């Protein structure tokens, strides 16, 4: 039986063919002076790609690496619908509760869409575009 190497396939198929995503990652790493953390971002993206969902802890790791509040950006991004209650909430703690409920494990059934690789990819590309425009 042939073993499938998911790491190689992801790096080769997804990352190497997505120049926009790689440019965004490189730019954000440069802005945050975290150039040596690219391996961690690739690991997080690979995990979200194969699991179909990203957990809150991984989103927080990305925030720490990029020095950017991704969760707050998600609430303001028109392409990522979290839920009306999270938009109305006053504190980031309340927002975190709703996001955690939404992006828990992939086995949790929710009436809200989950955040996975496509959403994280879009967030990183959008942040890159916004930062380039504001410089």
C-alpha positions as CSV (number, residue, x, y, z in Angstrom):
1,X,0.0,0.0,0.0
2,X,1.4,3.4,-1.0
3,X,1.7,6.0,1.7
4,X,0.5,9.5,0.9
5,X,2.7,12.3,2.0
6,X,0.3,15.1,2.8
7,X,3.0,17.6,3.7
8,X,4.7,17.4,0.3
9,X,1.4,17.6,-1.6
10,X,0.2,20.7,0.3
11,X,3.5,22.5,-0.1
12,X,3.8,21.6,-3.8
13,X,0.2,22.0,-4.9
14,X,-1.3,24.7,-2.7
15,X,1.6,27.0,-1.7
16,X,3.7,26.9,-4.7
17,X,0.8,27.5,-7.1
18,X,-0.6,30.3,-5.0
19,X,1.8,33.2,-5.6
20,X,-0.6,35.8,-4.1
21,X,-0.8,33.9,-0.8
22,X,3.0,33.4,-0.6
23,X,3.6,37.1,-1.4
24,X,1.1,38.1,1.4
25,X,2.8,35.7,3.9
26,X,6.3,37.0,3.0
27,X,5.1,40.6,3.3
28,X,3.3,40.1,6.6
29,X,6.3,38.3,8.1
30,X,8.6,41.1,7.0
31,X,6.3,43.7,8.5
32,X,6.3,41.9,11.8
33,X,10.0,41.1,11.8
34,X,9.2,37.4,12.1
35,X,10.9,36.1,8.9
36,X,12.0,32.9,10.7
37,X,8.4,31.8,11.5
38,X,7.4,30.9,8.0
39,X,7.5,27.2,8.8
40,X,4.9,27.8,11.6
41,X,2.5,29.6,9.2
42,X,2.9,26.8,6.6
43,X,2.1,24.2,9.4
44,X,-1.0,26.1,10.5
45,X,-2.2,26.6,6.9
46,X,-1.6,22.9,6.1
47,X,-3.6,21.8,9.1
48,X,-6.5,24.1,8.3
49,X,-6.4,22.9,4.6
50,X,-6.7,19.2,5.5
51,X,-9.0,19.5,8.5
52,X,-11.3,21.9,6.8
53,X,-11.4,24.2,9.8
54,X,-9.0,26.2,11.9
55,X,-9.3,26.3,15.7
56,X,-9.1,29.5,17.8
57,X,-5.7,28.6,19.2
58,X,-4.3,28.5,15.7
59,X,-5.8,31.9,14.9
60,X,-4.2,33.3,18.0
61,X,-0.9,31.9,17.0
62,X,-1.2,33.7,13.6
63,X,-2.1,36.9,15.5
64,X,1.0,36.5,17.6
65,X,3.3,35.9,14.6
66,X,1.9,38.8,12.5
67,X,1.2,41.2,15.3
68,X,-2.2,41.8,13.8
69,X,-5.7,41.3,15.3
70,X,-7.1,38.8,12.8
71,X,-10.3,38.2,14.9
72,X,-11.2,41.8,14.8
73,X,-10.5,41.9,11.1
74,X,-12.7,38.9,10.6
75,X,-15.6,40.7,12.2
76,X,-15.2,43.7,9.8
77,X,-14.6,41.6,6.7
78,X,-17.7,41.4,4.5
79,X,-16.7,38.0,3.1
80,X,-16.5,36.3,6.5
81,X,-19.8,36.1,8.3
82,X,-19.2,35.2,11.9
83,X,-22.6,36.0,13.5
84,X,-24.7,39.1,14.3
85,X,-24.2,38.6,18.1
86,X,-20.4,38.8,17.7
87,X,-20.7,42.0,15.7
88,X,-22.9,43.6,18.4
89,X,-20.7,42.5,21.2
90,X,-18.7,45.2,23.0
91,X,-15.6,43.4,24.1
92,X,-13.1,41.2,22.3
93,X,-13.7,38.6,25.0
94,X,-17.3,38.3,23.8
95,X,-16.1,38.2,20.2
96,X,-13.7,35.4,21.1
97,X,-16.6,33.3,22.6
98,X,-18.5,33.5,19.4
99,X,-15.5,32.8,17.2
100,X,-14.5,29.9,19.5
101,X,-18.0,28.5,19.2
102,X,-17.9,28.9,15.4
103,X,-14.4,27.5,14.7
104,X,-14.3,24.7,17.3
105,X,-13.7,21.2,16.0
106,X,-15.1,20.2,12.7
107,X,-17.5,17.8,14.5
108,X,-19.4,20.6,16.2
109,X,-22.6,21.4,14.3
110,X,-23.3,25.1,14.1
111,X,-25.7,27.2,12.2
112,X,-22.8,29.5,11.4
113,X,-20.2,28.7,8.7
114,X,-16.8,27.5,10.0
115,X,-13.5,29.3,9.3
116,X,-11.1,27.1,7.4
117,X,-8.2,27.5,4.9
118,X,-10.1,29.6,2.2
119,X,-11.2,32.2,4.8
120,X,-7.7,32.4,6.4
121,X,-6.2,32.7,2.9
122,X,-8.5,35.5,2.1
123,X,-7.8,37.3,5.4
124,X,-4.0,37.2,4.8
125,X,-4.3,38.4,1.2
126,X,-6.8,41.2,2.2
127,X,-4.6,42.4,5.1
128,X,-1.6,42.5,2.7
129,X,-3.6,44.6,0.2
130,X,-4.8,47.0,2.9
131,X,-1.3,47.5,4.4
132,X,0.1,48.1,0.9
133,X,-2.6,50.7,0.2
134,X,-2.0,52.6,3.5
135,X,1.8,52.9,3.1
